[in-house]
């Protein structure tokens, strides 16, 4: 094993997981074994728990041997495209072999290419309630609002932020109906990383979420900046069983701009336009808990979700029976 882990055995913890919420990856049959520890998980937030993971904000450089072996097996089976890492210029990719980023071989999302398994939209009439980049301090207010309004949401969490803001994670975990998904460990441009770098960013985030959420292994991930190509998609799916979740074309709320700009009214106008627009197909919108302004925009506009009659669900519940509805109780 490469340092830090002896991989997860959660038998004592998993027995306490409510079956209705046991959301385990539907990917490789043995994905659970990649995150199984041989000893009990320390208390979330303890020094012993912190010591299990890479430092918050630092690029992971070591991984368990089991993850390396799973990657090697997927490569040997021809399941991982032989693509070089992309070079990003102002967020847009190019490849050293002059491969077309928008073509079917690379199929880079930022160049408008997606594949059938990517999730960009919801079923007609539905909207996926999701927030990126947490847990962060503005998430305390957001979580309290979710709890008060009985809103079920998908949290695309950054692994290093879970480590650094574990109290906010625990607040979200205590709220019924919350769904936790992967947003990498450090929020990098994933297509620029080596295969091993992709595995580290995804794997460590899955590990800390599984360890800290009663053994529930995430089944979904969202690429930072929407930066994903066929190589990265394949590693996520074939090594870790993760489905790639992006957002609809022209469904970026741009609330991330509120971190540095005082343009909350413009962001609200953008979101209002989405909510008042067509419901076919349904909507997955890009939103964040990056700033108090971004959280306030969501809270202020929540009545518009209700008045426009959207069926609001977490990402994972969109193909099942209603889990939460955008109608006043």
Secondary structure as the mmCIF struct_conf table of DSSP 4:
data_model
#
loop_
_struct_conf.conf_type_id
_struct_conf.id
_struct_conf.beg_label_comp_id
_struct_conf.beg_label_asym_id
_struct_conf.beg_label_seq_id
_struct_conf.end_label_comp_id
_struct_conf.end_label_asym_id
_struct_conf.end_label_seq_id
TURN_TY1_P TURN_TY1_P1 UNK A 3 UNK A 4
HELX_RH_AL_P HELX_RH_AL_P1 UNK A 11 UNK A 14
TURN_TY1_P TURN_TY1_P2 UNK A 15 UNK A 16
BEND BEND1 UNK A 17 UNK A 17
HELX_RH_3T_P HELX_RH_3T_P1 UNK A 19 UNK A 21
BEND BEND2 UNK A 27 UNK A 28
TURN_TY1_P TURN_TY1_P3 UNK A 29 UNK A 30
HELX_RH_3T_P HELX_RH_3T_P2 UNK A 31 UNK A 35
BEND BEND3 UNK A 38 UNK A 39
HELX_LH_PP_P HELX_LH_PP_P1 UNK A 40 UNK A 43
TURN_TY1_P TURN_TY1_P4 UNK A 44 UNK A 45
BEND BEND4 UNK A 46 UNK A 46
HELX_RH_AL_P HELX_RH_AL_P2 UNK A 47 UNK A 50
TURN_TY1_P TURN_TY1_P5 UNK A 51 UNK A 52
BEND BEND5 UNK A 53 UNK A 53
HELX_LH_PP_P HELX_LH_PP_P2 UNK A 54 UNK A 55
TURN_TY1_P TURN_TY1_P6 UNK A 56 UNK A 57
BEND BEND6 UNK A 58 UNK A 58
HELX_LH_PP_P HELX_LH_PP_P3 UNK A 59 UNK A 60
HELX_RH_AL_P HELX_RH_AL_P3 UNK A 65 UNK A 76
TURN_TY1_P TURN_TY1_P7 UNK A 77 UNK A 78
BEND BEND7 UNK A 80 UNK A 80
HELX_LH_PP_P HELX_LH_PP_P4 UNK A 84 UNK A 86
STRN STRN1 UNK A 87 UNK A 89
TURN_TY1_P TURN_TY1_P8 UNK A 90 UNK A 91
STRN STRN2 UNK A 92 UNK A 94
TURN_TY1_P TURN_TY1_P9 UNK A 96 UNK A 97
TURN_TY1_P TURN_TY1_P10 UNK A 101 UNK A 102
BEND BEND8 UNK A 103 UNK A 103
TURN_TY1_P TURN_TY1_P11 UNK A 104 UNK A 106
HELX_RH_3T_P HELX_RH_3T_P3 UNK A 109 UNK A 111
TURN_TY1_P TURN_TY1_P12 UNK A 112 UNK A 112
TURN_TY1_P TURN_TY1_P13 UNK A 116 UNK A 117
STRN STRN3 UNK A 119 UNK A 119
HELX_LH_PP_P HELX_LH_PP_P5 UNK A 122 UNK A 122
BEND BEND9 UNK A 123 UNK A 123
TURN_TY1_P TURN_TY1_P14 UNK A 124 UNK A 125
STRN STRN4 UNK A 126 UNK A 128
STRN STRN5 UNK A 130 UNK A 132
BEND BEND10 UNK A 133 UNK A 133
BEND BEND11 UNK A 135 UNK A 135
TURN_TY1_P TURN_TY1_P15 UNK A 137 UNK A 138
HELX_RH_AL_P HELX_RH_AL_P4 UNK A 139 UNK A 149
TURN_TY1_P TURN_TY1_P16 UNK A 150 UNK A 150
STRN STRN6 UNK A 154 UNK A 157
HELX_RH_AL_P HELX_RH_AL_P5 UNK A 159 UNK A 164
TURN_TY1_P TURN_TY1_P17 UNK A 165 UNK A 165
HELX_RH_AL_P HELX_RH_AL_P6 UNK A 166 UNK A 173
TURN_TY1_P TURN_TY1_P18 UNK A 174 UNK A 174
BEND BEND12 UNK A 175 UNK A 175
TURN_TY1_P TURN_TY1_P19 UNK A 176 UNK A 177
STRN STRN7 UNK A 179 UNK A 182
BEND BEND13 UNK A 185 UNK A 186
HELX_RH_3T_P HELX_RH_3T_P4 UNK A 190 UNK A 192
BEND BEND14 UNK A 193 UNK A 193
HELX_RH_AL_P HELX_RH_AL_P7 UNK A 195 UNK A 212
TURN_TY1_P TURN_TY1_P20 UNK A 213 UNK A 215
HELX_LH_PP_P HELX_LH_PP_P6 UNK A 216 UNK A 218
STRN STRN8 UNK A 220 UNK A 221
HELX_RH_3T_P HELX_RH_3T_P5 UNK A 224 UNK A 226
HELX_RH_AL_P HELX_RH_AL_P8 UNK A 230 UNK A 240
HELX_LH_PP_P HELX_LH_PP_P7 UNK A 242 UNK A 242
STRN STRN9 UNK A 243 UNK A 244
STRN STRN10 UNK A 245 UNK A 245
TURN_TY1_P TURN_TY1_P21 UNK A 249 UNK A 250
STRN STRN11 UNK A 252 UNK A 252
HELX_RH_3T_P HELX_RH_3T_P6 UNK A 255 UNK A 259
TURN_TY1_P TURN_TY1_P22 UNK A 260 UNK A 260
HELX_RH_AL_P HELX_RH_AL_P9 UNK A 264 UNK A 275
TURN_TY1_P TURN_TY1_P23 UNK A 276 UNK A 276
BEND BEND15 UNK A 277 UNK A 277
BEND BEND16 UNK A 280 UNK A 281
STRN STRN12 UNK A 283 UNK A 284
STRN STRN13 UNK A 286 UNK A 286
STRN STRN14 UNK A 288 UNK A 288
BEND BEND17 UNK A 290 UNK A 291
HELX_RH_AL_P HELX_RH_AL_P10 UNK A 292 UNK A 307
TURN_TY1_P TURN_TY1_P24 UNK A 308 UNK A 309
STRN STRN15 UNK A 311 UNK A 313
HELX_RH_3T_P HELX_RH_3T_P7 UNK A 315 UNK A 317
TURN_TY1_P TURN_TY1_P25 UNK A 318 UNK A 319
BEND BEND18 UNK A 320 UNK A 321
BEND BEND19 UNK A 323 UNK A 323
BEND BEND20 UNK A 326 UNK A 327
#
